C-alpha cells in the first residue's frame, strides 16, 4: 500500500472521532450532492491566496456555503509545503461532491495543468499590500515559526532584533510576491481555460459584504438574502476574533492578529521603506498601492 495512504486513513478516522458533527455535515453534503439535492454550476470553489492576505477569512466563508465541503488536498507533504500541487492531489476528493479549497499555490504551468486536468476553470486569487504582508509575516513567525530548521529561509525571529527580523521578512516577501501576483494576472489574461477573480485584502476589509456577494456571483451561486446574511454574519464574527483558532476545521478558524491595513507605516523603518520602493515600485503602482 502507498505509504501516504497508511497515514491518511488513520488520521481521517481520528479526526472523525474528535469532530463527529463536523464530519457528519461533510457526509450529508456529499450524500445530497450524489442524489442531486444540491446542484451548482461548479464543483470546486478554489482559492489561491498569497500567504497572510486574508485567505483564512475567505476559507471560512466558502466552507460554510450550503452543499460545499472544505477539502484538504492529498499528496506529498513536501510538494504541498512548497505551494505546489502533487499530481494525485485531487484523488481523495469525491467526484460527485462540491468542494471548497484554500491554497497558496504558485501559478506555474505544472500547477495550472493539474487544475485544468481536474476540471477547475475558475480561481479566486487573493493578495494584499506586500508591505503589510512583511509585518504580518514577522509577527506570525515570531509567535509560531512555520519553518523547519533545515529550510533555507529559516530564522528564529526571537533571537535577532526586530529590524533584522523585518529585513528578513521583507527580502523573502519581495523575492516572491510580485512574480506570484503577476503570474496569476498572466494566467487570467492568457488563452488558458482559467478565469480568475482577484480580491485585494484591503477591499475585502473595507466592504466584505460586496466582495463576498461578487465571489458568489463569480461561481453562479445565488441565495435568499436571509441565507446570505446568516453565512456572512457567522464568517465575519470569526474574521474579527482575536483569540486563537477554534480548531483545525475549515470554516471555524480565526486569525491571531486583527489584519489591520497600513500598519507598515508605523512598523517599518525608513531603510526598509526605501529598499521596498527601489525594488518593487512598479509592482506597487500596477496593483494600485502607489501612484506613478
N, C-alpha and C positions, 0 to 999 in steps of 0.2 A: 504494500500500500504506500502511496505517496506520503512522505514524512509530514508534509504540511497538513494532510488530512488527519493524521494521527492526533495532532494537537487541536485541529479545528473543531471537530465534533465534541470532544470532551469540554472544551471551553464554551461552546454553544450551550451544552447541557447545563453547565454550572451557571451561566448567565440566566437561563430559563428558571432555575431554582431560586435565584436571587430576585428576579423580577417577573413573576408569573403573569401579572396583569398586563405588563408591557408586551410580553411575547404573545399573550392571548390576543391582544389587539392586532399584532402583526399577522397572526394566523387567520383571524377573522377577515382582515382586509384582503389577504390573498385568496381566501375562500370565496369572498364576494366577487372579487375580480375574476376568478375562474368561472363563476356562474353568470358573469355579465351584469351583476348588480351595479358595479362601478364601471363606467365606460368613459375614458378620457382619450384625447387625441394623441397624447404622447405617453409612452411607457416610462420614460425617465425625465425627472427634473434634475439636471446635472449642474452643479456649482463648481466653478474653477475660480478660486479666490487667492489673491496674494496673501501670505500669512500676515496676521494682525490687521486685517482690513474689514472686520465685522462679519466674517463668514459664519461664525457661530450663531449670530443673531438670525441670519437668513436660514441657516440649517434648522434652527428651532422652528421657524415659520413653515418651511416646506415639509418638515417631518410631521407636522400636525394637520396637513391638508387631508380631509377625509378620503380614505382609499389609498393614499400613498404611504408606503412604508420606508422608513430610513434604512439604508443598507450600508454595510461595511464591505469594502472591496476585498476580494480574496487574492492571495498570491504572495510572492516573495517579499518578505518584510523589508529587505534592504532596498529593493526597487521602489517600493511604496514610500520609504523614507526619503528617497531622492526626488519625490514628487513626479515619479513616472508610473506607467501602468504596466503590470505584468500581462502577458498575452492572455492568460487564463483568468484575469481579474473579475470577469463577469460570470464565471462558470457556476457560482453558487447562488445566483440570483434567479428566482423563478421567472420564466419567460412570460407567464400569464399575469403576473402581478404588476403593480405600479410602484416605482422606486424613486426615492429622494436621496441624492448622493452629494456629499460635500467633499471636495478635494482641493489641493493646491497645485495641480499638475501644470507642468510646463507645456507650452503649445508646440512641442516637437512633432514632426511628421509621424514618428512612430506612435506617439500618443493619439494624435488625430486619427490615424488609420484604425487604431483599436476602437475608438469611439464610433467611427463610421461602420466598422465591421459588426458592431453590436447595436446598430440602429439608432444611434444618438445623433440627431441632426440639429439640436439646439443646446446652447451652453450659456449659462449665466456667468459673466465674468465680473469679479469684484476687485476693486483696488482703492487705494487711499493715498493721501498726500504722503510721499515717501519720508518726509521729514518727521511726520508724526509716527510713521512705522518705526523709524530708528529709535525714537523714545519709547514706544510701546514695547518693542523687542528688548530694549535694555531692561525694563522692569520685569518682563517675562523671564528672561534668562537669570536675572538677579534672584527672583523668587523660586524658580523651578527650572534649572538648567536642562534643556531638552537634548543636549548633545552628549555623545559618548566621548570619553576621554581620548579615544583613538581618532575622532573626527578631525579633519584638517582645520575646521573653523573653531574648535573647542577653545573656550576661555572661561575661567571661573571669574565672573564679574565681582565677586565679593573679595577677591584678592588684589584688585587693582583700583585705581582711583575712578571716580565717576567719569571724568573726562576721558580717560583711557578706554573705559568700557564703552562709552558713547562713540568714540572713534572706531572701535572695533565693530560695533553695530552699524555704524554709518558705512564703512567700507564694504561690509558684507551686503548691506541693502543696496548700495549704489551699483555693485557689480552685477546684481540680478534684476532689479526692479524694472528698469526701462526696457531691457530686452524682453522681459516677461510680458509686460503690458503691450508693447509694440507688436510682439509676436501674436497676441490674440487679436489685435486690430488687423494684422496681416491675414490671419485666418478668416476673419469676418469679411474682409474685402476681396478675398481670393475667389476662385471659381469652385472651391470645395463646397460640398453639400452640408455645411455647418453655418448656422446663423447664431450670432452672439447678441446677448442683451447685456449691456455694460451698466454696472452700478458703481457710482462713486460713493464711498462711505459717507462723505460729507452730505450728499443729497439724501441718503438713507437716514442719516441722523436728523436732518432738518425737516424732512417730510416723509416719514416711514409709511404712512397710510397710502400715499400716492405711489411710492416705489413698489410696495407690495401689490397694489392693485395692478400696476403695469406688468409686474412679473407674472401674475396670474393670466393676464390677457396675452402675454407672450406665449403661454402654453395653452391658450384657448380654454381656460378654466373659468367658469362663472359660478357664483354663489348668490344665494339670498343675502341681503345686507346683514341680517342677524347672524348668519353663519360666519361671514367675513368678520364682523365685529368681535365675535367670540374668539375667533382664531387670532385676530390682530391683538386684542387686549391681552390674551394669555401670553403671547410671544413678546409683546412689548414689556410686560412686567418682568419677564425673565431677563431681557436685554439690559434693563436698568438696575438689576440687582448687583450688589457689591460683595455678596458672600461667595464662597467657593462653589463650584459646580455641584448640583444636587445628585449627580450620578453619571454613569457612562452613557446612558441612553440619549440618543439624539432627540431633540425636542424638549429636553429638560435641562439643558446646560445653561449656565450663566458664566459671565466673564469675571476675571479677577479685578479688573480695573473698569472705570466708567466709560472708557472710549471717548474721551474728550477730543475736540479738534483744536488745532492751533497751539497745542502745548509746547511744540518745538521752539516757539519764540522765547519761552522762558527757560527751557531745559538745555538748549544747545548754545554753546558759546560762539563768539564771532568767528573764531577759526573754523569751527565746524560749518557754519553757515556760508562762509566764503568758499570753502572747499566744495560744498554742495553746489553752489551757484556756478562755479567754474566747471564742474563735472557734468551736471545734468540740466543745465538751464533750459536748453531747447526742449527737453522732455517735459519739464515743468510747464513751459509755455504751451506745448502741444496738448497737455491734459487740462489746461485751464487754471493751474495753480499759480502762475505768474504771468505778467504781461510782457510782451516782447519789448 
